[in-house]
């Protein structure tokens, strides 16, 4: 039985958006990266929290989730962002480069149709900062059909927090317990 997917966005989740004064959280450190299609003399400056890598690895190492990047960074997530956080190479949802002027051209997050295709009927926890009510309805419909789906939406100015990772882990533990008929381990402990 395959573990549920853990879909991870980057912008607004791992890379917070600056506040009104242009500041990022003090927990984050500055990095210059060169995404695919840019030249080395035109890097992109990003801010990452070094604690995110260990937090994510803690849940990944349990084997209770299958981590996948779900971001407009595409393959650059695995080659540029992941290594800065100490994450192993992770696959990514193959997202196109749509010609859109909003993240919600159809009233829901533009990535959703590609995620739906990738997931088929697999369960998933998806962490992204840009969901709409239609995305939450989609998740509820998937769950009702037997494909457990949890959407988590961090504040894009704060990004991923420890409680998001803890909630994803607890959700995966409960799902595993339901699938196997065994009780879930108390939060923060490993199942025997």
C-alpha positions as CSV (number, residue, x, y, z in Angstrom):
1,X,0.0,0.0,0.0
2,X,1.6,3.3,-1.2
3,X,1.8,6.1,1.4
4,X,-0.1,9.2,0.7
5,X,1.5,12.0,-1.3
6,X,2.9,15.0,0.4
7,X,2.7,17.8,-2.2
8,X,5.0,20.7,-1.4
9,X,4.8,24.2,-2.9
10,X,7.7,26.6,-2.5
11,X,6.7,30.2,-3.0
12,X,4.7,31.3,0.0
13,X,5.4,28.0,1.7
14,X,9.2,27.6,1.9
15,X,10.0,31.0,0.5
16,X,7.8,33.6,2.3
17,X,6.6,36.7,0.5
18,X,8.0,39.9,2.0
19,X,5.7,41.9,4.3
20,X,4.5,45.5,3.5
21,X,7.9,46.8,4.6
22,X,9.7,44.3,2.4
23,X,11.0,42.2,5.3
24,X,11.0,38.4,5.5
25,X,11.0,36.4,8.7
26,X,14.1,36.6,10.8
27,X,14.3,32.8,10.8
28,X,15.2,32.8,7.0
29,X,18.5,33.1,5.4
30,X,19.3,34.7,2.0
31,X,20.5,32.7,-1.0
32,X,21.1,33.5,-4.7
33,X,20.0,30.8,-7.1
34,X,20.0,30.5,-10.8
35,X,16.8,28.9,-12.1
36,X,16.6,27.1,-15.4
37,X,16.6,29.6,-18.2
38,X,18.4,32.4,-16.3
39,X,22.1,33.3,-16.6
40,X,24.5,33.2,-13.7
41,X,24.8,37.0,-13.9
42,X,21.0,37.3,-13.2
43,X,20.4,35.1,-10.1
44,X,17.1,35.1,-8.1
45,X,17.4,36.0,-4.4
46,X,15.4,33.8,-2.1
47,X,15.0,33.4,1.6
48,X,14.8,29.9,3.2
49,X,14.4,28.7,6.8
50,X,17.2,26.2,7.5
51,X,14.9,24.5,10.0
52,X,12.5,23.5,7.2
53,X,14.8,20.7,5.9
54,X,15.1,18.9,9.2
55,X,11.3,19.3,9.9
56,X,10.4,17.9,6.5
57,X,13.0,15.1,6.8
58,X,11.5,14.0,10.1
59,X,8.2,13.2,8.5
60,X,9.7,11.9,5.2
61,X,11.9,9.4,7.1
62,X,8.9,7.8,8.7
63,X,7.9,6.5,5.3
64,X,4.3,7.5,5.9
65,X,4.3,10.0,3.0
66,X,5.7,10.2,-0.5
67,X,7.1,13.7,-0.9
68,X,6.6,15.4,-4.3
69,X,7.4,19.0,-5.3
70,X,4.3,20.8,-6.6
71,X,5.6,24.2,-7.6
72,X,6.2,26.5,-10.5
73,X,9.9,25.9,-9.7
74,X,9.4,22.5,-11.4
75,X,12.6,20.4,-11.5
76,X,14.6,23.4,-10.0
77,X,12.9,22.5,-6.7
78,X,15.0,19.3,-6.6
79,X,18.2,20.9,-7.9
80,X,18.2,24.3,-6.3
81,X,15.8,24.5,-3.3
82,X,16.0,21.0,-1.9
83,X,19.8,20.9,-1.5
84,X,19.8,24.2,0.3
85,X,17.5,22.6,2.9
86,X,19.3,19.3,3.0
87,X,16.5,17.4,1.3
88,X,17.2,14.5,-1.0
89,X,16.2,14.8,-4.7
90,X,12.4,14.6,-4.9
91,X,10.2,14.1,-7.9
92,X,7.9,17.0,-9.0
93,X,4.5,17.3,-10.6
94,X,5.1,18.1,-14.2
95,X,3.5,21.5,-14.4
96,X,3.3,23.6,-17.6
97,X,4.2,27.3,-17.9
98,X,0.6,28.6,-18.5
99,X,0.0,32.0,-19.9
100,X,-2.1,33.3,-17.0
101,X,-2.4,36.5,-15.2
102,X,-3.9,35.0,-12.0
103,X,-3.3,31.9,-9.9
104,X,-7.0,31.2,-10.2
105,X,-8.0,31.5,-13.9
106,X,-11.0,29.2,-13.4
107,X,-11.7,30.1,-9.8
108,X,-9.3,27.5,-8.3
109,X,-5.6,27.1,-8.1
110,X,-4.2,26.6,-11.7
111,X,-2.1,23.6,-10.5
112,X,-5.1,21.6,-9.4
113,X,-6.0,19.9,-12.7
114,X,-2.4,18.6,-13.1
115,X,-2.4,17.4,-9.5
116,X,-5.7,15.7,-10.0
117,X,-4.2,13.8,-12.9
118,X,-1.0,12.9,-11.0
119,X,-2.9,11.7,-8.0
120,X,-5.6,9.7,-9.7
121,X,-7.3,8.1,-6.6
122,X,-4.2,8.3,-4.3
123,X,-4.6,10.1,-1.0
124,X,-2.6,13.3,-0.5
125,X,-1.8,16.1,1.8
126,X,-1.1,19.3,-0.2
127,X,0.7,22.3,1.3
128,X,0.2,25.5,-0.7
129,X,-0.5,29.1,0.2
130,X,-2.9,29.8,-2.7
131,X,-6.1,27.6,-2.4
132,X,-9.6,28.9,-2.9
133,X,-12.9,27.6,-1.7
134,X,-13.3,25.6,-4.9
135,X,-10.0,23.8,-4.0
136,X,-11.3,23.0,-0.6
137,X,-14.5,21.7,-2.1
138,X,-12.5,19.5,-4.5
139,X,-10.5,18.1,-1.6
140,X,-13.7,17.3,0.3
141,X,-15.2,15.6,-2.8
142,X,-12.0,13.5,-3.2
143,X,-12.1,12.5,0.4
144,X,-15.8,11.5,0.1
145,X,-14.9,9.3,-2.9
146,X,-12.3,7.5,-0.8
147,X,-9.2,9.5,-1.8
148,X,-8.3,11.2,1.5
149,X,-7.2,14.7,0.8
150,X,-6.0,17.4,3.2
151,X,-5.2,20.9,2.0
152,X,-2.9,23.0,4.3
153,X,-2.6,26.7,3.6
154,X,0.2,28.5,5.4
155,X,0.2,32.3,5.6
156,X,2.4,33.3,2.6
157,X,4.2,35.9,4.6
158,X,5.2,33.4,7.4
159,X,5.4,30.2,5.3
160,X,5.6,26.7,6.6
161,X,5.4,26.3,10.4
162,X,6.2,23.3,12.6
163,X,2.5,22.9,13.3
164,X,1.9,22.3,9.6
165,X,4.4,19.5,9.4
166,X,3.0,18.0,12.7
167,X,-0.5,18.2,11.3
168,X,0.6,16.4,8.0
169,X,2.3,13.7,10.1
170,X,-0.7,13.2,12.4
171,X,-3.0,13.0,9.3
172,X,-0.8,10.4,7.7
173,X,-0.6,8.4,10.9
174,X,-4.4,8.4,11.2
175,X,-4.8,7.4,7.5
176,X,-2.4,4.5,8.0
177,X,-4.2,3.4,11.1
178,X,-7.5,3.4,9.2
179,X,-6.0,1.5,6.3
180,X,-4.3,-1.1,8.4
181,X,-6.9,-1.3,11.2
182,X,-4.2,-0.5,13.8
183,X,-4.3,2.3,16.3
184,X,-2.4,5.4,15.4
185,X,0.7,6.2,17.5
186,X,0.3,9.1,19.9
187,X,1.4,12.4,18.2
188,X,5.2,12.8,18.3
189,X,6.0,9.1,18.7
190,X,6.9,6.4,16.2
191,X,4.7,3.5,15.6
192,X,6.2,0.2,16.7
